[in-house]
Amino acid sequence: MDVIKEIMNKSALALLFPALKALVLSLFFTIVILLFGMLYYLIRHGAYMNVQFGY
């Protein structure tokens, strides 16, 4: 926990208000959780997907 506090104090988040800091952190963790969910879905069901690349 001390490492996280030190990183937050030495980053640009240290200058923000606590409410805005909480909003930024919650947005970041929401994106991370969403990406892990997408990765899980891709690993779990990727073999059955029809993926096409093109324009």
C-alpha positions in Angstrom: 0.0 0.0 0.0 2.9 2.3 0.7 4.2 1.8 -2.9 0.8 2.9 -4.4 0.7 6.0 -2.2 4.2 6.9 -3.2 3.5 6.5 -6.9 0.3 8.6 -6.5 2.2 11.3 -4.7 4.9 11.5 -7.3 2.6 11.5 -10.3 0.3 14.1 -11.8 -2.5 12.8 -9.6 -1.0 14.4 -6.5 -2.1 17.8 -7.7 -5.8 16.9 -8.1 -8.6 17.2 -5.6 -9.4 13.9 -3.8 -12.8 13.5 -5.5 -11.2 14.0 -9.0 -8.4 11.7 -8.0 -10.9 9.0 -7.1 -12.8 9.5 -10.4 -9.6 9.2 -12.4 -8.5 6.0 -10.5 -12.0 4.4 -10.9 -12.0 5.2 -14.6 -8.6 3.6 -15.0 -9.5 0.5 -13.0 -12.8 0.2 -15.0 -10.8 0.2 -18.3 -8.4 -2.4 -16.9 -11.2 -4.7 -15.8 -12.9 -4.3 -19.2 -9.7 -5.2 -21.0 -9.2 -8.3 -18.8 -12.8 -9.3 -19.5 -12.2 -8.9 -23.2 -9.0 -10.9 -23.1 -10.8 -13.7 -21.2 -13.6 -13.7 -23.7 -11.1 -13.8 -26.6 -9.1 -16.6 -25.0 -12.2 -18.6 -24.1 -14.2 -18.1 -27.3 -11.6 -17.0 -29.8 -11.4 -20.4 -31.5 -15.1 -20.2 -32.5 -15.0 -16.6 -33.7 -14.9 -15.6 -37.4 -12.5 -12.7 -37.5 -12.0 -10.8 -40.7 -9.6 -8.0 -41.3 -10.1 -5.5 -44.1 -11.6 -2.2 -45.1 
